Amino acid sequence: MAEANAAEDKNTQGNGVPQSSVPDDTTSFRKLSPKQKAALVVVAMGADRASQLYKYLSEPEIEDLTYEVARIGKTTNSQVESTLDEFYKLCLAHKMMTDGGMDYAKVVLEKAFGESTAKNLLDKVSKTLASKPFNFFSKGDPKALLSLLAPERPQVIALIMSYMEVAQSASVLENLPEEKRIPTVIAMANMDRVSPEAIAIVEAEMKRKFSTIITSEDNMSLGGIDYVADVMNHIDRSSEKKIFDELDVSNPDLSSEIKDKMFVFEDILTLDDRSVQRFIRDCDEKDVVFALKTASEEMKEIFFNNMSKRMAESVRDDMETKTNVRLKDVEEAQQRIVNLIRKLEAQGEVIINKGGDEDTIIV
């Protein structure tokens, strides 16, 4: 009798419930398949949000997901919370890897979740990113990539460029044959969502030509005015001028839309004094000297009025002594200053007024 009571005590929790009747949520969570976890996320989102998500899925994926949702049955709060926690961490890892790179993501995730969890998240996200269409372009030699893209139609080039990083897209655009630059810019700007079928056709063509196996990805937001403006902000000033000179003639409305989204060196005239003072503080003085060589008197006045007296005297002296400056050096200096201003704007330290009610400043 004593042995029986001891056995019963051994198999009973402190609250008197036999251990065998309490579900081990941690174990059951680990046994869930990726599709079952996806179904839990969809259920937790609610019908309205889930219906929005379905628009981005292919028919087979919708069928698989709907099947899992239908058979999911009852779940515990712990299962749902664990699934949503994993989903959140994967989203966080994906954003950090795409925005800051693998090393940055690794450091942040290890600090937040520990080395083991960080490694698991990065491994999963790496596999997802590796399947991105045209991913092989990101690791290729720039000259080789250009030789592959140059013969293609502008619409094809635009589609592939839309999957690239902005800096890489800018490099491609700079070096495209001149007769293809404007059509490619227009094709990118007019691009919105691309169907899986269209991507599959382009991928099949690339596979046939380059013997590259590329997997398809479902509808994604690609191109658009904002993307083109970002690309144009990264190309050299000479190429930018040529593109806009031609675009002003062939498609002035589109040219105006893109310019409205951009910030160029001449737009420094629209900045408030505090913003000018802020970016000048971080400017290389040599860049200021070169950038002002071809600047208007109004632009020079903006700079000189917002820098220290000592710096203004130094810049003026250097501008007088530096002669035979190449236009390319001037344009590159101006572009570095523009890039600095855009960086400071992203950090909230400089205000760029692009027009519209959202740019109204209330003091």
N, C-alpha and C positions, 0 to 999 in steps of 0.2 A: 504494500500500500504506500509506504514511504517512497519507494522507488518510482511508483506511478506518479505521485505528487511532484517528485523532483523532476521527472521527465516533463510533466505538464508545465512546471514553472520555467523550465529551460526553453520551451517552445512558445512562451507567452511574453509579450511586451509588458512594460510597466503599467499600461492602461488596461491590462487584462485581455487584450485582443490577441489571438494566436498570430504569430509572425507569418505563417503561411497564407493568411487571409488578407494581409496588407500588401498591396501591389508595390513592387519595387520600380518606381517611376524612372529612376536613373537607368536601370537595366532595360526597361521597355522603350525608353527614348533612344538608346543606342541601337536597338533592334529595328527602329523605323527606317524604311528605305528613303532615299532622296525624294522619290515621288510622294511618299506618305508625308514627309516633312513639308513638302511644297503644298500639299493639300491642307495641312494644318494652318500654314501661313495664310492661305486663301480664305479658309473658314474664319480665321481670327480677324481678317480685314473687313469682313462684312460684305453683303451683296453688292452695294454701290461701288465700292473701291475694287472689288474683285472683277466686276463687269468691265471696268476700265483697263484692268490688267490683261484681260482676255484678248483685247484688241491687238496686243503685241505678240500673241502666240500663233503658231501654225496650227492647222487643223489636227494633225496627229497629237500635238502637245495638248490641245484643248480636250481631245477625247481621253487621253491618258489622265489628265488632271481631273476632269469631271468624274471619271470612273473612280479615282482614289477618293475624291470628296464624297461621292455617293456611298462608298463602303467604309468610310472612316469610323462610323459608329460613335460611341461615347468615348470621350477623352478626359483625362484629369487636368486640373489647372497646372500641375507641375509639368506635364508633357507639353502643354501649349507654351508655357513660359520658357521652357528649355529650348523648344524649337524656335520661338521668336528671338530668344537671346542669341542663338547660333546665327540666325538670319541677319540680325542686326550687326553682329561682329563681321560676317562675311561682306556685308555692304560697306562697312567701315574700312575693312582691309582693301576692298576693291577701289574705293575712292582714294585712299592714301597711296596705293600703288600707281594708279593712273595719274594722280596729281603730283605726287612727290617722289615716285620711284621706289624700287624694291628696298634699298638701304634705309630710306626714310621710314617706310612702312614697318620694316623689321624693328627698328629702334622704338618707335611709338607703341607698336603692338606688344612688344616684350615688356615695356614699362607698364602697360595697361593690364595685360592678361597673363604675363609670364612667358617664358621661353617656349615651353611645350605647346601651349595653345596658339601662340603667334606662329610657330612653324606650321602647325596644322592648317591655320587659316591661309597663310601665304601659299602653301602647296595647293590648296583648293582653288584659290583665286588665280594662281599662275596657270593652272590647267584651263580655266575659263578664258583668260586673256589670250592664251596660245591659240585658241580656236577662232579668234577674231578674223573676219575676212581680210585678205591682203596683208596679214600680219608679217609675212616674210619681207615686205618692203621696208619695215622699220629697221631691219638688220643688214640690209644690202648696201653695197657701195653706191654713193650718190650718183656718180657718173654712169654706172651700170644701170641703175634704176631709170635714169633719164633716157638712156638709149632704148630701154624697153618701152617706156611710156610715150616718147616723142612721136612714133608713127601712129599711135592710136587716135581715135576720134575724140574731140573735146569732151563729149558726154561721158566717154569711158574714163578719160583722164580725170574728169571732175569727180566721178564716183569713187575712184581709187584714192584720189587726194583727200576726199572727205573722211577716209578712214585713217589718214596719217596724222601725226602730231602737227600742230600749227607751224612750227619752225621748219619741219621737213616739207610741208606743203608750200611754204614760202620759197624754199630753195628750188623746188621743182618749177614753180611758176616763174621765177626769175630766169630760169635757163631753158624754158620751152621755146620753140620756134616762135617768132613774133606773130606770125599769122594764126597761131593757135592760142595765144594768151587770152585775148578778149573773148573768143567763143568759150574757152574753158572757164573764165571768170563768170560769164553769163550763165553757163550751165550749172556751176556751183551755187550761184546766188538763187537760181530758180528751183534748186533741188529742195525737196521737203522730206517726204517719206518714200523709201524705195522698197518695192515689194520683194519678197524672197525670190520670186520667179526671175525678176530682172537681175538681181545679184547673182543668181545661179547661172544665168546666161553669160554674164561677164566672167564669172569664175571659170566656167567651162572653156571659154575662149582663151583665158589666161593659161589654163591648164594645158590646152592643146598647144599653145605657142611656147610656153616656158617650161612645160613638163613639171608643173608645181601643183601639188595637191593642196587645195584650199577649201576649208569648210564654210558653209553658208551660215548666215545669221539672219534672224527674222527682222521685220521692219525696224529701222532705226531712224532717228532724226539726224539727217545729214545735211551738210552744206548750209545754205541760207545766207542772208545778208550779213548777220553778225559774224558768221564764220569767215566770209570773204573779207570783211573789214579787219578781222584779226590777222588774217594772212597778209593783207596789204600793209598792216602796221609792222610786219616783220621783214618785208623785202626792202632792198636798197632804194634810196630816194630816186635814183635815175630810172630804174625800172618802174617805180611807182608813177613817176611823171609820164613816162611813155604810155603806160596802160591807161591812165586817166585821160590823157590827151586824145587817145583814140576812142575810149569809151564815151567821152563827152560828145563825140560826133555820132558814133553808131548807136548809143543807147543812153542819152543824157539823163533820163529819169532814174535808171539804175545807177548811173555814176553818182548822181546826187544822193541817192539812198545810202550807198556805200560810204561816201564821204561823211555823211551825217553821223555814222557810227564810228568813225575813225578819229584819232587825235594825231595831228601832224605838227611839225615844228612851228608853222605859222600860227597855229592855234594858241601858242603861248601868249599871244596878244589878248586872248579872252580870259586868261587866268587872273584871279585876284592877287593882290600884292603878297598876302601871306603865303599863298601857294607858290608863287615865284621865289620868294625868299627861302621857302622850305627846300625846293629842289636844287636851287643854286648852292645851298649848304653842302649837298652831297655830290655836286658836279666836280669833275676833274677840270682844273683851271685851263689846261691845254685844250680840252674840248670846247670850253666857252670861247677861247680865242679863235679857234678854227671855225666854230659854228657861226660866229658873228662877222666873219670876213665878207660874206655875201648878203648879210642881213640888212633889212631896211633900217633907216634911222629910228623909226618908231620902235622896232624890235630892240635895237641897241639901247635906247633910252629905258625900256622896260627892264633890261638886265642891269644897267648901271645904277638905276634908281633903287634897286632892291639888293644890291651887294654892298659890302663894307667899302669905305673910302679907300682903304689900302688895296683891296682886291681890284677895285675899279681902276686904280692907277696902274696896277700891275698888268691887267688885261689890256688896257689902252697902249701901254708901252710895248707889250708883246705883239699886238696887232700891227703896230708901226714897223717893228723890226722884222717880222716874219713876212717875207715876200715870196713870190712864185709858189704859192700854195696850190696844190692840185684840187680840182673841184671834187674829186672822189673823196679826198680827206675831209673836206668841208661837209659833204653829205653824210659821211660816216660819223662825224662828230655830232652833227645834228640828230642823227638817228639814235645815237647812244643817249643823248639828252632826252629824246622822246621816250625811249624805253625806260629811262629812270623815272620820268614823270608818270608813266603808266603803272610802273611798279609801286610808286608811292600812292597813287590813287587807289590801287587794290588794297593797300594797307590802311586806307582812310586818312592819309596825311596830306593829300592834295585833292582839291575839288576841281573836276573838269566839268564845265557847264556844256552839256550837249543839247540844251534846249528842252522845252517841255515842262509841265508842272512839277514833275518829280525832281527837277533840278533847282526849284525855287528855294532860296536860302532865307530863313527867317532869323533875324538877329534879336 
